[in-house]
Each structure stands twice: as structure tokens, then as C-alpha cells.
């Protein structure tokens, strides 16, 4: 029987638990080179070592960073306060007091702000310090789902004995980070804690989906607020841009998002503004090439990348004039400079963000952020080359490192649906009696017969 606890696939769950416990004892005792540590999942083993380096106690309680008289004010001011009803509806349906799990939501530093759910389990986990205000970062309590999810910036599952702190080892948990939907800044973490079912594959799917739903709700609420404030914003003085993102995945008319920081002087605070607007296909190609080639491009090279010919200088100049006029009205910091053509302000793209997530091993989050091909209908040579590089990076990273759940999700996307090598890899990784095998075999046979 296979088990998610150990890297050894042939052992039973009970044997795996004993192997993990013994490995943990050796590490805590100072035997970091003990071979039994190879029985631990690499992700957990690395987290244990970070915990050891942070001098985390193996049986200590977490520090209480936010005290009872401060917690309510801190909750109200936190960005996730407005989406807690959604979290409860998705993770604690029915009677929360008899849900069988505890749901916790914490900030980006690992401090728990809300701890709700099953009454009996809350009483038991409260004894180990799993309470609102406690710091559950890796630096504070070692390996745990909320702390490790924040440390790795991806969803994780920690099974019983995999916890660094012995007090936490009776429990299993699943957690996923939550990001600002526009800037991708880390806002906090959502965790589900309970028995073994709290770290089942279905739990990870549910917690991941909840985190994505929360991010979507935050974006919708923000857009509604901007729409209501648009007239006032037009009358306000434009401020320098602080961040700009070009969204090109799965869309031909890119979305440009520009935020500006507020100012403070003589005791007066001016809030920053955020602008989101759609740009045309040709302008999207030009901006994307300037974002990809940050060192700048000659007119000949930019013409070649966008138009496919080096002697399209007059066409390029005319288009650049039109684009400058558009940007001067809405995003003056992004008006391109000349000789060479370049951006004087860093422009991020959602495609680069996906590649960055892959580099950090956040495969599931990267796949969720991949909305489709880069400017899918563009025939600009430079765009086609960049599109292929992003697709290749995603495919290669997932096929070489991702779990079977992530690979199956990739196989259900437009990019992976006709990839026979991907489907065959999924087939080899699935258990012999998995109900997913029949569907994969049918898809492989259909593709092979074309």
C-alpha cells in the first residue's frame, strides 16, 4: 500500500508513521546525516531542517503575538475580514461546531486571526496553542501546514508525525496561501486541521479552490469599489505609478493594471489609486516585447519581433505615437523611451509570474494562474516565441516535478488535453485501480489513432 507520508512507496501507513517518527528523533537529537531521514518526504525534510536552524523547540507552544484585547481590531483591519463568510460557507457548511475539522485563517506572518469549527477539536488543538493570536510560522513552531505553506508560497499537506513539534503530531492539516489578486502580494493563509481526513487529496483540492475563490472575490469587490469611485478619481491629481502588470494569458486584448502609492504630508494622507484598462492587440504586442526585452530594442529589432520584417520602421513609429498617446492619459510612467525603445518603469506580466511560481516549485498555483496561451491569436514572431517558451516552461516543470493531481488538472486544460506524452505519464503515475485510468486510456487511444 502506498502512503503520502514517506518517500518509500512499499510501506504501510503505520510503518510509514514509525519511520517518520524515528527520523524526527534522529534529527532533533543532532543526527542530521542519519539515513532514516531519507524516508521523509523532501519537502518535509527541508522544512524540518529550516525549523532546526531557527532553533524551534520540539515541544514548545507558539508565541501569542496578538493578544485578546488587540485581536478584534486587527481582524477588522485585515484584507481577509471581508471574505470570512465565503471561507465559512466553503469549508464549514452546516453546523460548524460539529464539522469534524478546525478552519484557521492567518495573516502573512503566520499569526492566526480566526480559528473556527468543530467544538471538540478546537478544545483539543487549543491545548497546543492553535488559537487566535498565536504565531504558527515555521520560525515559531516549525513544520506545520499554515507555516510551511507561507514559507513555500504554495499549498501543502502535513500528516501527523511530519509536524516538527511533537505536540502537533496527533493532527493532520492542509493549508494554502492567499494572495492579493492583482499585486500577488501574500495576504495570509487558510488552514484545515483535524484527523487524517484533513490531509486527504480532496482536502487539498477544496482548500486550494477556497483560496482561489477568496482571491476572486477580493478582485470583484475591488473593481466594484473603483467603479463607484471613478468620477472622483478622474478629478484627483494623478500620482506616480508604483506597480504595473500586463495580463496577456488567454486574451488577445491585454489588460494593463497600474497602481500608484499615496502621499503623506503635513498630517494629510492621500490614498493611492489603481487603474485597469484594456489595450488593443497591436499595443499589447508592443508592450509585451518591451516587457520581455527590458534592456531595450532597436527600431529594426522591434519591427522584426512585432511585424516580422526589419523595414517596417515607418509603421512602427506611427503605432508607437498612437500607443504613447493612450499611455499618457492612463499610465504615463509606461510611456516608452526611444533609441533604443525601452520602458523606464518595470512592467510585470502574468506570464512571467507563472514562470516565477514554477521556479519556486509552486506548481499547483502556477497552473491555476495560467489562464491560457500568451496573446493566443497573435502572429507576431516575438510573441509566438515567448508564447512557446512559457508553454514549454510550464509543461517541462509539471512533467518533471508535479504531483499526479496537478498533472491531471493540467491534462484537463486546453494546453494539455492533446498532449499524449502527458496523458501517458499520468497513466503510469496513477494507482492500478484508479477510476481515472479508463478515461485516460480512451483519450490516449483516440489521439494515437489520428
ChimeraX attribute file (.defattr): number of C-alpha atoms within 10 A of each C-alpha:
attribute: neighborCount
match mode: 1-to-1
recipient: residues
	/A:1	8
	/A:2	14
	/A:3	16
	/A:4	17
	/A:5	26
	/A:6	24
	/A:7	16
	/A:8	16
	/A:9	14
	/A:10	12
	/A:11	16
	/A:12	14
	/A:13	16
	/A:14	11
	/A:15	14
	/A:16	23
	/A:17	20
	/A:18	12
	/A:19	21
	/A:20	25
	/A:21	21
	/A:22	15
	/A:23	24
	/A:24	25
	/A:25	15
	/A:26	17
	/A:27	19
	/A:28	15
	/A:29	9
	/A:30	10
	/A:31	14
	/A:32	15
	/A:33	10
	/A:34	11
	/A:35	10
	/A:36	18
	/A:37	24
	/A:38	16
	/A:39	18
	/A:40	24
	/A:41	17
	/A:42	13
	/A:43	13
	/A:44	23
	/A:45	21
	/A:46	13
	/A:47	23
	/A:48	26
	/A:49	17
	/A:50	17
	/A:51	22
	/A:52	21
	/A:53	11
	/A:54	14
	/A:55	13
	/A:56	20
	/A:57	17
	/A:58	19
	/A:59	13
	/A:60	15
	/A:61	19
	/A:62	23
	/A:63	14
	/A:64	17
	/A:65	16
	/A:66	17
	/A:67	11
	/A:68	11
	/A:69	8
	/A:70	11
	/A:71	16
	/A:72	13
	/A:73	10
	/A:74	13
	/A:75	17
	/A:76	11
	/A:77	10
	/A:78	14
	/A:79	14
	/A:80	23
	/A:81	14
	/A:82	16
	/A:83	15
	/A:84	14
	/A:85	11
	/A:86	14
	/A:87	21
	/A:88	16
	/A:89	12
	/A:90	14
	/A:91	21
	/A:92	22
	/A:93	11
	/A:94	10
	/A:95	10
	/A:96	18
	/A:97	16
	/A:98	14
	/A:99	19
	/A:100	19
	/A:101	24
	/A:102	27
	/A:103	25
	/A:104	23
	/A:105	27
	/A:106	30
	/A:107	25
	/A:108	20
	/A:109	18
	/A:110	25
	/A:111	27
	/A:112	29
	/A:113	24
	/A:114	19
	/A:115	19
	/A:116	21
	/A:117	23
	/A:118	19
	/A:119	15
	/A:120	15
	/A:121	20
	/A:122	21
	/A:123	12
	/A:124	11
	/A:125	18
	/A:126	13
	/A:127	12
	/A:128	16
	/A:129	20
	/A:130	23
	/A:131	22
	/A:132	22
	/A:133	24
	/A:134	22
	/A:135	27
	/A:136	30
	/A:137	26
	/A:138	26
	/A:139	21
	/A:140	21
	/A:141	28
	/A:142	28
	/A:143	31
	/A:144	32
	/A:145	30
	/A:146	35
	/A:147	30
	/A:148	28
	/A:149	28
	/A:150	29
	/A:151	19
	/A:152	16
	/A:153	20
	/A:154	22
	/A:155	27
	/A:156	26
	/A:157	28
	/A:158	28
	/A:159	25
	/A:160	23
	/A:161	24
	/A:162	30
	/A:163	27
	/A:164	31
	/A:165	23
	/A:166	17
	/A:167	18
	/A:168	25
	/A:169	16
	/A:170	15
	/A:171	22
	/A:172	24
	/A:173	29
	/A:174	30
	/A:175	32
	/A:176	33
	/A:177	30
	/A:178	30
	/A:179	20
	/A:180	17
	/A:181	18
	/A:182	20
	/A:183	14
	/A:184	12
	/A:185	11
	/A:186	16
	/A:187	19
	/A:188	26
	/A:189	29
	/A:190	27
	/A:191	29
	/A:192	30
	/A:193	27
	/A:194	22
	/A:195	18
	/A:196	14
	/A:197	18
	/A:198	24
	/A:199	24
	/A:200	16
	/A:201	13
	/A:202	12
	/A:203	18
	/A:204	22
	/A:205	16
	/A:206	16
	/A:207	24
	/A:208	24
	/A:209	15
	/A:210	21
	/A:211	22
	/A:212	20
	/A:213	17
	/A:214	22
	/A:215	20
	/A:216	15
	/A:217	16
	/A:218	19
	/A:219	15
	/A:220	13
	/A:221	13
	/A:222	15
	/A:223	15
	/A:224	11
	/A:225	11
	/A:226	17
	/A:227	11
	/A:228	11
	/A:229	11
	/A:230	13
	/A:231	10
	/A:232	9
	/A:233	15
	/A:234	9
	/A:235	8
	/A:236	10
	/A:237	7
	/A:238	15
	/A:239	18
	/A:240	17
	/A:241	20
	/A:242	16
	/A:243	18
	/A:244	24
	/A:245	20
	/A:246	23
	/A:247	25
	/A:248	25
	/A:249	22
	/A:250	15
	/A:251	18
	/A:252	21
	/A:253	21
	/A:254	24
	/A:255	19
	/A:256	22
	/A:257	22
	/A:258	25
	/A:259	20
	/A:260	18
	/A:261	15
	/A:262	14
	/A:263	12
	/A:264	10
	/A:265	7
	/A:266	5
	/A:267	5
	/A:268	8
	/A:269	10
	/A:270	11
	/A:271	11
	/A:272	15
	/A:273	18
	/A:274	18
	/A:275	17
	/A:276	17
	/A:277	11
	/A:278	14
	/A:279	19
	/A:280	12
	/A:281	16
	/A:282	19
	/A:283	19
	/A:284	25
	/A:285	27
	/A:286	23
	/A:287	24
	/A:288	25
	/A:289	21
	/A:290	20
	/A:291	21
	/A:292	16
	/A:293	14
	/A:294	16
	/A:295	11
	/A:296	21
	/A:297	18
	/A:298	13
	/A:299	20
	/A:300	15
	/A:301	19
	/A:302	24
	/A:303	24
	/A:304	18
	/A:305	22
	/A:306	24
	/A:307	21
	/A:308	15
	/A:309	14
	/A:310	14
	/A:311	14
	/A:312	16
	/A:313	17
	/A:314	11
	/A:315	11
	/A:316	18
	/A:317	13
	/A:318	10
	/A:319	14
	/A:320	20
	/A:321	12
	/A:322	12
	/A:323	20
	/A:324	17
	/A:325	13
	/A:326	15
	/A:327	15
	/A:328	12
	/A:329	10
	/A:330	17
	/A:331	24
	/A:332	18
	/A:333	20
	/A:334	20
	/A:335	22
	/A:336	21
	/A:337	12
	/A:338	13
	/A:339	9
	/A:340	15
	/A:341	19
	/A:342	22
	/A:343	20
	/A:344	13
	/A:345	17
	/A:346	16
	/A:347	21
	/A:348	19
	/A:349	21
	/A:350	19
	/A:351	23
	/A:352	15
	/A:353	16
	/A:354	23
	/A:355	21
	/A:356	13
	/A:357	19
	/A:358	22
	/A:359	14
	/A:360	12
	/A:361	18
	/A:362	21
	/A:363	24
	/A:364	23
	/A:365	20
	/A:366	22
	/A:367	21
	/A:368	15
	/A:369	16
	/A:370	23
	/A:371	18
	/A:372	18
	/A:373	21
	/A:374	28
	/A:375	24
	/A:376	16
	/A:377	14
	/A:378	19
	/A:379	15
	/A:380	19
	/A:381	17
	/A:382	22
	/A:383	23
	/A:384	18
	/A:385	13
	/A:386	18
	/A:387	20
	/A:388	13
	/A:389	14
	/A:390	18
	/A:391	18
	/A:392	12
	/A:393	14
	/A:394	22
	/A:395	19
	/A:396	13
	/A:397	15
	/A:398	23
	/A:399	17
	/A:400	9
	/A:401	13
	/A:402	18
	/A:403	14
	/A:404	17
	/A:405	17
	/A:406	20
	/A:407	23
	/A:408	21
	/A:409	14
	/A:410	24
	/A:411	19
	/A:412	13
	/A:413	14
	/A:414	12
	/A:415	15
	/A:416	18
	/A:417	16
	/A:418	16
	/A:419	16
	/A:420	18
	/A:421	12
	/A:422	19
	/A:423	22
	/A:424	14
	/A:425	15
	/A:426	22
	/A:427	21
	/A:428	11
	/A:429	13
	/A:430	15
	/A:431	13
	/A:432	10
	/A:433	8
	/A:434	9
	/A:435	10
	/A:436	14
	/A:437	18
	/A:438	12
	/A:439	10
	/A:440	18
	/A:441	14
	/A:442	11
	/A:443	17
	/A:444	19
	/A:445	11
	/A:446	12
	/A:447	13
	/A:448	9
	/A:449	6
	/A:450	5
